[in-house]
Amino acid sequence: MDEVSGYDVIGDVHGCGRLLRRLLDQLGYRRHPARGHWWHPSGRRAVFAGDVIDRGPEQRLAVDTVRAMVDHGSAHLVLGNHELDLIAAMVTEPSAPDSVAPFSGERAGQPTVLSDDQFSDADRHDLVGWLRRMPMWLDLGGLRVAHACWSDHHVGVLTAHGGPTVASDHTVHALADPHSPVATAARVLVEGPHVTQAPTVAPNRRRRTRLAWWADPPLLIERRVPDDPGSPAPADLLDGITLDHPSAAHARGPLIVGHYAFDGDPVLLSPTVACVDYAAVRTGQLVAYRWSGERQLRRANFACAS
């Protein structure tokens, strides 16, 4: 392909295939007349921030669109927690993947690729083989993309245990062990950091709460509001959590994530951090950030299709 002129980072598609194609058209991508994949005539490249699968009504269309773009070099994909769910289920128990606890714990009650009759067993195995070659993070030189969080420490752990993909069976099985450094590192990148707290309404029940790690100090995510997600996390809950300090993370330059399913109009999380997941299935809005080399992100560079 020609030299890349910029990147369009697209949020969690979650099976909304027709909405994805509307966004691609709006961003200036076109269907190749012979090969059928989407590409950008000015040399821009799409980056899918993970969670292409599950929940939505057109999973096959979404998967086929993204896969064709990646295979023809007009897009990249980083894995989300739903892709890791699928990989872990199919690899650790291929004869009965529905019986395996998902990596992220989010499968219950949701439409998934495992239950979608548009995918045969052979299709699922083929998709998993392809997904296992995709990375959990991307550093594109001036722009970083991860599904939920970037941490130099956890990137280093995964690099030392086989790199950014889950091509190794050893890596996949390590994901199933919640105490393994591989699982811990992968969860931070694709689910974001969590703390465990006892809600006041049911003090005997513990619950995991997501952290707004981009804030200083980190916040508990209690609302789906990107610029006001919740309250400061108590210091004792942060013990044992290894994260890049926000000032150091921001100094690294732009980072774009998905995963957080925010409501409302897209806003920047910081001058160098943006989220492009605005809950396409729930809100009918699929969001992208159009990056063209800027060191400070710009709210005007968001694009939305609905």
N, C-alpha and C positions, 0 to 999 in steps of 0.2 A: 504494500500500500504506500501511498504518498506520505510525506512527513506530516505528523499530526499537527493541526493548527489550533487545537483546543479540545477540551473534554467536556462532555455533558453527562453529569453524574445523576442517575435516575434512581428514585427511591423504591421502596418495597412494592413490587408489582402485585404480589399475592394473587396470581391467577387472573388478573384483570387484563386479558389479552387485547380486547378491542380498545380499551382505554390506553394501553401502551402504544398501540399503533396510531391512535390520535395524537398522542404526545410526540412520537417520532415525526409524524407529518408536520406538526406545529414547529418542531425544532429544525425543520429543513431536511430531514432524512428522506430518502427516496428508495423505492423498491428497485433492485437491480433487474433490468429487463430480461436477462437470461438466467441468472442464478436465483433470483427471487428474494435474496436477503436485503435488508435495509442498510443503506450507507449514506454518507454525507458528501455531497459534491465538492465542498470546500476543504475536505480533509479533517473535519472534526471526528472525534471518536466517542462513542457512548461508553459509560462505565456503569454497570448495574451494581447497586450497593447491597445486594443480597435479598433473600426471601422473595425470589421470583415465584415460588410455588406456594400451594395451599390456600385455603379460604375462599378464593374467588371462583367465578363461574366458568372461566375459559382458561383453565390451567394448560391444556394442550397447546392452545394458540400462543400463550405466553411463553411456554418452554420452547416451542419450535421457533418463535421469533428471536428470542435471546440466543438460543444455541446456534442458529444460522449466522447471526451477526458475529458472535465470538469466533466461530469456525472460519469465517471469511475475513477476519481481521478488522471488522468495523466496530468492535466492542470488546470490552473486558467484563468479567464477572468476578466479584468477591463473594465468598460463601456467607450466608446468613445462618441463624440458628435453625431455621426450618430445613435448609439443605443438609445441615449436619444431623438433624433428626432422621431424615430419610437415609442418609449414608449409614449412620449407626445401626438403624433398624435392619436394613437390607444386608449389611455385612455380618453383624453379630448373630442374626437369626434369620437367614434367608428363606427358610421354609415357612415361617410364621412371623413376619416382621411386626404385625399388629400387637403381638404379645410382648414386645420389648419396650421397656420404659424409654421414652424419647430423651434425647440429649438435653433438651431445654425444658421438658415438663409441660409443654404447651399444646400437646396434640389432642387431648381429651375434648370430645364434642365438636371438633372442627373438621370440615372437609379437607382431605389431604390427597396427595398423589397416590398414597396407598389405597385410598377408597374410591378414587376416580376411575370410572369404567372406560374412560378414553385411553387409559394406560393398561396394557397387558403386563403380565409378569416379566416378559422379555423386554418390554419397553422400559419398565422400572429399573431392571438390572443394567440395561444399556445407559439409561440416564445417570444412574449412580456411578458407573464406570467413567462417564464423562465429567461429572461433578467432582470426582476425586482428583482430577487434574487441575481444578480451579484453586486459586489461593484464598487464604483467609484474610489477607491484607495486600494492599498494593502501594508501593512508593513509586510515583510516576515522574519524579524529578520536579520538585516544586509543588506537587499536589499529592496528598496521601488520602487513601480511601479504605475504610474498614466498616463492617456492618454496624457496630455499636460503640466501639471505643478504640483508641490507640494507646498502647503502653509499650515503651521501649523495652522494659523488663520482660513483659510477657511475649513480645515479638522475639526477644532473644532466647527465651525458653523454648519456643516452638522451632526456631531456627536450629537450635542444638539437637532437637528431637526429630529431625527429618525435613524441616523447611516449612514453607507456607501452605503446602497441600496436605491432604490426608490420603495420599496414594499408598502409604504403607499400612498393611493390616495391623501392625503393632500400634500405630498411631490411633487407628479407629478403636481398637480394643481399649487403649489407654483412656479414651474419651468416656468410656463407661465406668471408669473408676473415679468417683468424685474426689478422691484424695490424691490423685496423680497430678504432678505438675503440668502435664500436658492438658488434662481436662480443665484445671484451674486457669491456665493461660488462654485456652481456646474460649472458655466461657467469658472471660473479660473482654476479648475482642469481638465476639459475636452476640453476647447478651448484655455486655456492660457490667460494671461492678454492682453488687448488691450488698445490703446490710440486712441482718436478721433482727427483728424487733418484736416486742410483745405489744399488740394494740391495747389501748386502754379499755376498749369495749369488751375484750376477751383476753385478759392478761395471761391465761394459761395456754393460749395458742400463739405460736410463733409465726411470723410471716416475713417473707423476703420483700424488701423494698428497693427499687432501683435508685441509683445515685446519679444526680446531675454532676458528673465528674469534671465537667468543663468550668464549673463555677469555683470561686475561691472565697470562702471555704465551700466544699461540696454540699449540695442540697439533697434532701430527700425528695424524690419525685412523687408528689401527692396529687398533682393535677396534670392534665394534658395541655398545659399552657407553656409554650417554649421559652418565653421570656420571664415567666414567673411560676416555675414548676412546683415550688414547695418551700419548706423551711430548712434551715441549716441542720446538717447531720450532727448529732452529739458526738463529741470526740471519742468516747469509749466505743461507739459502734464502728469507728474507723480503724480500730486496732487490728493489725494483721492484714490490712488491705494495702497492697503495693500498687501505687499509681504514679504516673508522672505528675510532678507539680504543675498546676495550670499555667504558671508563668513560663516554665520550661517547654510545656507542650505547645503553647501559643507561639513561642519563639521559633519552633520548628517550621512554622509556616502553615498554609491551609490544610485543613483536614475536613473531609465530608463523610458523614455517617448516615445510616438509615435507622430502622428499628424502633424508634420511640413513639410512633403513631400519634403525633401531635394533632391538635385541632387548630382551625383558623387559618389565617394567611401566613405564609412562610416568613420567618424572621431569622436573623443570624443569632446563634447561641453565644458567639463572641466575635471579635474582629477576624479570627482565623478558623472558627469552627461553625459548620452549618449542618443541619439535619434535613434530609429530603424525604423522610417518611411522614406523610400526613394522612395515613390510614385510608388508602385508596378504596378498600372494600366498604368501610363505614361511611366515608365522606364523599366518595365518588370523585376524588381529586388526586391525580398523580403528579408528583412534583419532581423537577430536575433543577440542578444548579449548573449554569453554563460558565465554565472556567476557561480563561484565556491568558493565564500567566500572572494574574494579579497576586501580590503578596498579602493584601488585605481584601477580604471578601466583601462583596457588595450586595445589598439586599435586592437591588434592581436586576441582578443576574439570575434570580429564580424564574422559572417558567412552570406553568401549570396547565394541565388539560383536565377537563371534566366532562 
